[in-house]
């Protein structure tokens, strides 16, 4: 940039401004989809838990693990996480 007549200080300032202006855009593009996917995981967790319990009950030697999952008290956790404001917000 110095060869094109721009002083080094101005060139560095322009470079830093250009690089730092990308951060809000990157955050804007990645955080909302991440939160939506996380909310979907929380909404689907009870269904996946039931599938895991059924699979473990079919395998005879994993019966104790399936019973432990059934009685682990996860239902209250899933219910509480589903009622959180970020997990139940309406889709745009």
KAQUICOR-V544762 format. One record per pair of residues at least 6 apart in sequence whose ideal C-beta (glycine too) atoms are under 6 Angstrom apart, sorted by the first residue. I is the first residue (numbers start at 1). J is the second residue. If there is no record, write none. Layout:
((I J) (I J))
This chain:
((1 11) (2 8) (39 87) (42 81) (42 87) (45 78) (46 78) (53 66) (53 69) (53 70) (56 62) (56 65) (56 66) (57 66))
